[in-house]
Amino acid sequence: MAPKPSEFSVSRRQLLKGGSALGLGAMVSGVVPAWANPWGRTSGYSQGVEHGPEISLVIRREDIDIAGQFARPISINGSSPGPMVRLKEGQDAVIKVTNLLDEPTSIHWHGIILPPEMDGVPGISFAGIAPGETFTYRFPVTQSGTYWYHSHSGLQEQEGHAGPLIIDSATPEAFTYDREHVLLLTDWTFEDPKSVFRNLKTMEGYYNYQERTVADFFADVRRGGWVDTIESRSMWAEMRMSSRDIADVTGSTYTYLLNGHSPEENWSALFKRGETVRLRVVNGSAMSYFDLRIPGLKMTVVAADGQPVQPVEVDEFRIAVAEAYDVLVTPEDDKAYTIFAEAMDRSGYARATLAPRPGMEAPVPERRQIADRGMEAMGAHAGMDHSKMTGMDHSQMAGMDHSQMAGMDHSQMAGMDHSQMAGMDHSQMAGMDHSQMAGMDHSKMTGLQADAAQGGMLMAGAVQQGARYDQAGIGLDQSLRRVLVYQDLKAYSPWPDRRGPMREMELHLTGNMERYMWSFDGKKFSEVNGPIHFHKDERLRLILINDTMMEHPIHLHGMWMELENGHGDLIPRKHTLNVKPGERVSALITADAEGSWAFHCHLLYHMDAGMFRVVKVS
């Protein structure tokens, strides 16, 4: 008797799991071996591969072993995370997606430039895929590189509904390699994602088991003295926040997976001594940032978010949720190396092994201690109630460098001389409580006005004041090892549109940790009236100011964001920008994609809590 689809799917996944340790996963799932590949390269990914241009994907729930426990995630063609979708630049992709769930679903092709009705965001320009229905995505493949796909329906992404998307270049790339492996990082919880969301809204810090102790307090006293320690602790207490609010959801509920495998399963990627190996790293997590390194090996970064960059040699890089980095490594020794992806809050890690032979292992690095947020995370509004700012017109604050206000005592801000805040429309500040703003130390406000070029705007590609592109982020010591920073990213070649910005648009990233509300400009998506408007074909500068104490990976659908990190015509193109606490970043956008597009924080629960907008290009 023929096996039922679910039985076949599970056995197929088990076969791939076993085969991946022997380097067989790619062959089982249809990728030709090196001798038959016209590019002369092998490709490794343990969840199977679906080759274009015509592909069929079936979405259902299945019983699948995850980290040695029974689970019932959302699967795609029998695996969770889903198979690699492999396309080629110049193809016309035809991808049929069948929904066998008992709820609507969708697939968003993250970072892909395509027609808006094919972008896969329900309620924007697409109705979603109803239970029992098949939807066919059709779009021209006009780019190449490392990307991924995931659900944009509810919290399904947290349930395993994601997978890598690799697009081969139509022409030889600027770098060469002998072998490649795809590394998809995800965070899995055995809790219902709806319960996770309820817990976050019920109690701030619900999943944070790494709060400060009495021993930490006295260690701070030894380092900084009583006065500084008491002032710092009092400040955090007054804000009702913890300096260790690094991640909303942590290893207390998450198991961190690499290609669907737990650290104990030790998924292996094979190489031959002296080969150059391309690692395509995608962070497909719902909520987790990772710091990735391979002790004993240098990594050369050659692409960011699918776009080629000029090579940068590093020891470690932080990968935000939804970002992708391609790196090259060349192991010269006949030994195993640990691929170590440590969660930013140090509550766990994902792990794999790069080895010349199956079954080999290398030491797992000792996990680092959780770091504490410092004053740089305060940004513009430390101690300020953001719920009072809903009536404020932030678009008038473009010249203000919020990073300069980090050390400001906001309790003393009444009577502030507003003449220093040129460009601000005070009539829009009716909802803001200024009674607490006296005695403000204006010496802290030096640099509020950036050097202006013609038209009152910086030159295209220039770094905005308040950006910290040279800093790796919390918990990373740049003196110990070479860590990739945004300042390092330099496009391989100029973007065709070299026009300067015609106008600027400023958005503040806002939130309330206690109530777990996240928003743009103090308003949740449910509270805004209408979309953000981009003019068709305009050249726009988008300025993002993070008024919160947390990192936010901001993703714009349908268009590239060119990160203004000071490299002029060679500023890098990205689909997701990580904005550190208190940071001000800017990007140039060519609004050439007519239609309606999603724009949101890619932390899943932040997006669901309201940090989402629609951009309309017309």
QUISUL-V92590 format. One record per residue. N is the residue number from 1. RES is the residue in one small letter. D_LAST is the distance of its C-alpha to the last C-alpha in Angstrom with 1 decimal. Layout:
{{N | RES | D_LAST} {N | RES | D_LAST}}
This chain:
{{1 | m | 57.0} {2 | a | 53.5} {3 | p | 51.7} {4 | k | 49.0} {5 | p | 45.4} {6 | s | 45.6} {7 | e | 48.9} {8 | f | 47.8} {9 | s | 44.7} {10 | v | 46.7} {11 | s | 49.4} {12 | r | 46.8} {13 | r | 45.3} {14 | q | 48.9} {15 | l | 49.7} {16 | l | 46.7} {17 | k | 47.7} {18 | g | 51.2} {19 | g | 50.2} {20 | s | 47.8} {21 | a | 50.7} {22 | l | 52.3} {23 | g | 49.2} {24 | l | 49.1} {25 | g | 45.9} {26 | a | 43.8} {27 | m | 46.5} {28 | v | 46.8} {29 | s | 43.1} {30 | g | 42.9} {31 | v | 42.3} {32 | v | 44.8} {33 | p | 47.3} {34 | a | 47.3} {35 | w | 49.8} {36 | a | 47.6} {37 | n | 44.2} {38 | p | 43.3} {39 | w | 41.8} {40 | g | 45.0} {41 | r | 43.5} {42 | t | 43.9} {43 | s | 41.3} {44 | g | 42.2} {45 | y | 40.4} {46 | s | 42.6} {47 | q | 40.4} {48 | g | 40.1} {49 | v | 37.7} {50 | e | 35.7} {51 | h | 35.0} {52 | g | 32.1} {53 | p | 30.6} {54 | e | 31.7} {55 | i | 32.3} {56 | s | 33.3} {57 | l | 33.1} {58 | v | 34.9} {59 | i | 34.3} {60 | r | 37.2} {61 | r | 39.5} {62 | e | 42.7} {63 | d | 45.7} {64 | i | 45.4} {65 | d | 47.5} {66 | i | 45.6} {67 | a | 47.7} {68 | g | 50.8} {69 | q | 49.8} {70 | f | 48.8} {71 | a | 45.1} {72 | r | 42.9} {73 | p | 39.4} {74 | i | 36.5} {75 | s | 37.3} {76 | i | 35.4} {77 | n | 37.8} {78 | g | 40.7} {79 | s | 39.8} {80 | s | 38.3} {81 | p | 36.4} {82 | g | 35.2} {83 | p | 35.9} {84 | m | 34.3} {85 | v | 31.7} {86 | r | 32.3} {87 | l | 30.1} {88 | k | 30.1} {89 | e | 27.5} {90 | g | 26.9} {91 | q | 27.6} {92 | d | 25.6} {93 | a | 26.1} {94 | v | 27.2} {95 | i | 27.9} {96 | k | 29.5} {97 | v | 29.6} {98 | t | 32.3} {99 | n | 32.5} {100 | l | 36.2} {101 | l | 35.6} {102 | d | 36.3} {103 | e | 32.9} {104 | p | 29.2} {105 | t | 28.0} {106 | s | 25.2} {107 | i | 24.7} {108 | h | 22.0} {109 | w | 22.3} {110 | h | 22.1} {111 | g | 20.7} {112 | i | 19.9} {113 | i | 16.9} {114 | l | 16.2} {115 | p | 14.0} {116 | p | 12.6} {117 | e | 15.2} {118 | m | 17.9} {119 | d | 17.2} {120 | g | 19.7} {121 | v | 18.7} {122 | p | 20.1} {123 | g | 18.2} {124 | i | 14.7} {125 | s | 14.1} {126 | f | 17.8} {127 | a | 20.9} {128 | g | 23.3} {129 | i | 26.6} {130 | a | 29.3} {131 | p | 33.0} {132 | g | 34.6} {133 | e | 31.5} {134 | t | 30.2} {135 | f | 26.6} {136 | t | 25.9} {137 | y | 23.3} {138 | r | 22.6} {139 | f | 20.7} {140 | p | 21.6} {141 | v | 23.3} {142 | t | 22.0} {143 | q | 23.6} {144 | s | 27.0} {145 | g | 28.5} {146 | t | 29.4} {147 | y | 27.0} {148 | w | 27.6} {149 | y | 26.5} {150 | h | 27.0} {151 | s | 26.6} {152 | h | 23.7} {153 | s | 25.8} {154 | g | 27.9} {155 | l | 30.3} {156 | q | 31.1} {157 | e | 30.3} {158 | q | 33.4} {159 | e | 35.5} {160 | g | 35.2} {161 | h | 32.1} {162 | a | 31.0} {163 | g | 31.9} {164 | p | 31.4} {165 | l | 29.2} {166 | i | 30.6} {167 | i | 29.2} {168 | d | 31.8} {169 | s | 31.0} {170 | a | 31.5} {171 | t | 33.5} {172 | p | 36.1} {173 | e | 34.8} {174 | a | 35.9} {175 | f | 38.4} {176 | t | 41.0} {177 | y | 42.5} {178 | d | 45.0} {179 | r | 43.8} {180 | e | 40.8} {181 | h | 40.4} {182 | v | 37.5} {183 | l | 37.8} {184 | l | 35.7} {185 | l | 36.4} {186 | t | 36.0} {187 | d | 37.6} {188 | w | 39.4} {189 | t | 40.9} {190 | f | 43.4} {191 | e | 42.2} {192 | d | 39.8} {193 | p | 36.4} {194 | k | 36.2} {195 | s | 39.5} {196 | v | 38.3} {197 | f | 35.4} {198 | r | 37.9} {199 | n | 40.3} {200 | l | 37.7} {201 | k | 36.9} {202 | t | 40.7} {203 | m | 42.0} {204 | e | 40.4} {205 | g | 41.9} {206 | y | 43.0} {207 | y | 42.9} {208 | n | 44.0} {209 | y | 47.7} {210 | q | 47.9} {211 | e | 48.3} {212 | r | 50.6} {213 | t | 54.4} {214 | v | 57.3} {215 | a | 58.1} {216 | d | 54.6} {217 | f | 55.3} {218 | f | 58.6} {219 | a | 57.2} {220 | d | 54.6} {221 | v | 57.6} {222 | r | 59.4} {223 | r | 56.5} {224 | g | 55.2} {225 | g | 57.9} {226 | w | 58.2} {227 | v | 56.3} {228 | d | 53.1} {229 | t | 53.3} {230 | i | 53.9} {231 | e | 51.1} {232 | s | 48.6} {233 | r | 49.7} {234 | s | 49.6} {235 | m | 46.0} {236 | w | 44.8} {237 | a | 46.9} {238 | e | 45.5} {239 | m | 42.0} {240 | r | 43.2} {241 | m | 41.8} {242 | s | 43.5} {243 | s | 43.3} {244 | r | 43.3} {245 | d | 40.1} {246 | i | 38.8} {247 | a | 37.4} {248 | d | 36.8} {249 | v | 38.2} {250 | t | 41.1} {251 | g | 43.8} {252 | s | 45.6} {253 | t | 43.7} {254 | y | 41.8} {255 | t | 43.3} {256 | y | 41.5} {257 | l | 41.2} {258 | l | 40.7} {259 | n | 39.8} {260 | g | 40.9} {261 | h | 44.3} {262 | s | 45.9} {263 | p | 47.7} {264 | e | 51.0} {265 | e | 50.1} {266 | n | 49.5} {267 | w | 47.3} {268 | s | 48.3} {269 | a | 46.6} {270 | l | 49.2} {271 | f | 49.6} {272 | k | 52.4} {273 | r | 53.8} {274 | g | 52.3} {275 | e | 49.1} {276 | t | 45.7} {277 | v | 43.7} {278 | r | 39.9} {279 | l | 38.8} {280 | r | 35.3} {281 | v | 34.8} {282 | v | 32.1} {283 | n | 32.1} {284 | g | 31.2} {285 | s | 32.7} {286 | a | 31.5} {287 | m | 32.7} {288 | s | 34.9} {289 | y | 34.8} {290 | f | 37.4} {291 | d | 39.4} {292 | l | 40.5} {293 | r | 43.5} {294 | i | 46.2} {295 | p | 49.4} {296 | g | 51.3} {297 | l | 48.3} {298 | k | 45.9} {299 | m | 42.3} {300 | t | 40.2} {301 | v | 36.5} {302 | v | 34.7} {303 | a | 31.2} {304 | a | 28.9} {305 | d | 26.2} {306 | g | 26.9} {307 | q | 26.5} {308 | p | 29.7} {309 | v | 31.1} {310 | q | 34.2} {311 | p | 37.2} {312 | v | 38.2} {313 | e | 41.6} {314 | v | 41.7} {315 | d | 44.0} {316 | e | 41.5} {317 | f | 37.8} {318 | r | 35.9} {319 | i | 33.2} {320 | a | 30.8} {321 | v | 29.6} {322 | a | 27.1} {323 | e | 27.9} {324 | a | 29.7} {325 | y | 32.2} {326 | d | 34.3} {327 | v | 37.7} {328 | l | 40.8} {329 | v | 44.3} {330 | t | 47.6} {331 | p | 50.5} {332 | e | 53.8} {333 | d | 56.1} {334 | d | 57.2} {335 | k | 56.3} {336 | a | 53.7} {337 | y | 50.9} {338 | t | 49.1} {339 | i | 45.3} {340 | f | 45.0} {341 | a | 41.7} {342 | e | 42.7} {343 | a | 40.6} {344 | m | 39.4} {345 | d | 41.5} {346 | r | 44.5} {347 | s | 45.1} {348 | g | 45.2} {349 | y | 44.1} {350 | a | 43.2} {351 | r | 45.5} {352 | a | 46.2} {353 | t | 48.8} {354 | l | 48.4} {355 | a | 51.8} {356 | p | 53.8} {357 | r | 55.5} {358 | p | 54.8} {359 | g | 56.2} {360 | m | 56.1} {361 | e | 54.9} {362 | a | 54.5} {363 | p | 55.0} {364 | v | 52.1} {365 | p | 51.5} {366 | e | 52.5} {367 | r | 49.6} {368 | r | 48.8} {369 | q | 49.1} {370 | i | 46.2} {371 | a | 45.0} {372 | d | 44.5} {373 | r | 41.5} {374 | g | 42.3} {375 | m | 41.3} {376 | e | 38.3} {377 | a | 36.6} {378 | m | 36.9} {379 | g | 33.9} {380 | a | 33.1} {381 | h | 34.2} {382 | a | 37.3} {383 | g | 39.2} {384 | m | 36.4} {385 | d | 35.4} {386 | h | 31.6} {387 | s | 31.7} {388 | k | 32.5} {389 | m | 29.2} {390 | t | 26.7} {391 | g | 26.5} {392 | m | 26.1} {393 | d | 23.1} {394 | h | 22.9} {395 | s | 20.3} {396 | q | 23.2} {397 | m | 25.4} {398 | a | 23.8} {399 | g | 27.1} {400 | m | 29.3} {401 | d | 30.8} {402 | h | 31.6} {403 | s | 33.8} {404 | q | 36.3} {405 | m | 37.0} {406 | a | 38.4} {407 | g | 42.0} {408 | m | 41.4} {409 | d | 43.5} {410 | h | 41.1} {411 | s | 44.0} {412 | q | 45.1} {413 | m | 41.9} {414 | a | 42.9} {415 | g | 43.3} {416 | m | 40.9} {417 | d | 40.4} {418 | h | 36.7} {419 | s | 36.9} {420 | q | 36.5} {421 | m | 33.0} {422 | a | 31.4} {423 | g | 27.7} {424 | m | 28.0} {425 | d | 27.3} {426 | h | 30.4} {427 | s | 29.6} {428 | q | 27.1} {429 | m | 29.9} {430 | a | 31.8} {431 | g | 31.8} {432 | m | 33.3} {433 | d | 37.1} {434 | h | 38.2} {435 | s | 41.9} {436 | q | 42.3} {437 | m | 41.0} {438 | a | 44.2} {439 | g | 46.0} {440 | m | 43.1} {441 | d | 44.3} {442 | h | 42.1} {443 | s | 43.4} {444 | k | 41.1} {445 | m | 38.1} {446 | t | 38.7} {447 | g | 35.7} {448 | l | 33.2} {449 | q | 31.7} {450 | a | 30.5} {451 | d | 31.5} {452 | a | 28.8} {453 | a | 27.9} {454 | q | 26.6} {455 | g | 24.0} {456 | g | 25.3} {457 | m | 23.7} {458 | l | 25.5} {459 | m | 25.4} {460 | a | 23.1} {461 | g | 24.9} {462 | a | 27.3} {463 | v | 28.5} {464 | q | 27.6} {465 | q | 30.7} {466 | g | 31.2} {467 | a | 30.2} {468 | r | 33.1} {469 | y | 32.2} {470 | d | 35.9} {471 | q | 37.0} {472 | a | 37.2} {473 | g | 37.0} {474 | i | 39.5} {475 | g | 42.6} {476 | l | 42.4} {477 | d | 45.1} {478 | q | 44.1} {479 | s | 47.7} {480 | l | 48.9} {481 | r | 46.6} {482 | r | 43.8} {483 | v | 40.6} {484 | l | 37.1} {485 | v | 34.8} {486 | y | 31.3} {487 | q | 32.9} {488 | d | 34.4} {489 | l | 31.2} {490 | k | 30.7} {491 | a | 28.5} {492 | y | 30.6} {493 | s | 28.7} {494 | p | 26.0} {495 | w | 22.3} {496 | p | 21.2} {497 | d | 18.7} {498 | r | 21.1} {499 | r | 19.2} {500 | g | 19.9} {501 | p | 17.4} {502 | m | 15.7} {503 | r | 15.6} {504 | e | 17.0} {505 | m | 16.1} {506 | e | 19.2} {507 | l | 19.8} {508 | h | 23.4} {509 | l | 24.7} {510 | t | 27.1} {511 | g | 29.7} {512 | n | 33.0} {513 | m | 35.4} {514 | e | 38.0} {515 | r | 35.8} {516 | y | 33.6} {517 | m | 30.3} {518 | w | 27.4} {519 | s | 24.2} {520 | f | 21.7} {521 | d | 22.7} {522 | g | 25.5} {523 | k | 23.6} {524 | k | 23.6} {525 | f | 20.7} {526 | s | 22.7} {527 | e | 22.8} {528 | v | 19.2} {529 | n | 17.2} {530 | g | 13.6} {531 | p | 11.3} {532 | i | 10.8} {533 | h | 7.6} {534 | f | 6.7} {535 | h | 5.4} {536 | k | 4.9} {537 | d | 8.7} {538 | e | 10.0} {539 | r | 13.2} {540 | l | 13.6} {541 | r | 16.9} {542 | l | 17.0} {543 | i | 20.4} {544 | l | 22.1} {545 | i | 25.4} {546 | n | 27.6} {547 | d | 29.7} {548 | t | 31.4} {549 | m | 34.5} {550 | m | 33.0} {551 | e | 31.0} {552 | h | 27.4} {553 | p | 25.7} {554 | i | 22.0} {555 | h | 19.8} {556 | l | 16.1} {557 | h | 15.1} {558 | g | 13.4} {559 | m | 13.7} {560 | w | 16.8} {561 | m | 18.0} {562 | e | 20.5} {563 | l | 23.3} {564 | e | 24.6} {565 | n | 28.3} {566 | g | 29.8} {567 | h | 29.9} {568 | g | 27.8} {569 | d | 26.3} {570 | l | 27.7} {571 | i | 25.9} {572 | p | 25.5} {573 | r | 22.4} {574 | k | 22.3} {575 | h | 20.5} {576 | t | 22.6} {577 | l | 23.8} {578 | n | 27.1} {579 | v | 27.4} {580 | k | 31.1} {581 | p | 32.5} {582 | g | 32.2} {583 | e | 30.1} {584 | r | 27.2} {585 | v | 25.1} {586 | s | 22.1} {587 | a | 19.8} {588 | l | 17.6} {589 | i | 14.3} {590 | t | 12.5} {591 | a | 8.9} {592 | d | 9.2} {593 | a | 8.6} {594 | e | 5.7} {595 | g | 6.6} {596 | s | 8.7} {597 | w | 11.4} {598 | a | 14.7} {599 | f | 15.9} {600 | h | 19.6} {601 | c | 23.1} {602 | h | 24.8} {603 | l | 28.1} {604 | l | 28.2} {605 | y | 29.9} {606 | h | 27.8} {607 | m | 24.6} {608 | d | 26.5} {609 | a | 27.8} {610 | g | 24.4} {611 | m | 22.9} {612 | f | 19.6} {613 | r | 16.1} {614 | v | 12.8} {615 | v | 9.8} {616 | k | 6.3} {617 | v | 3.8} {618 | s | 0.0}}
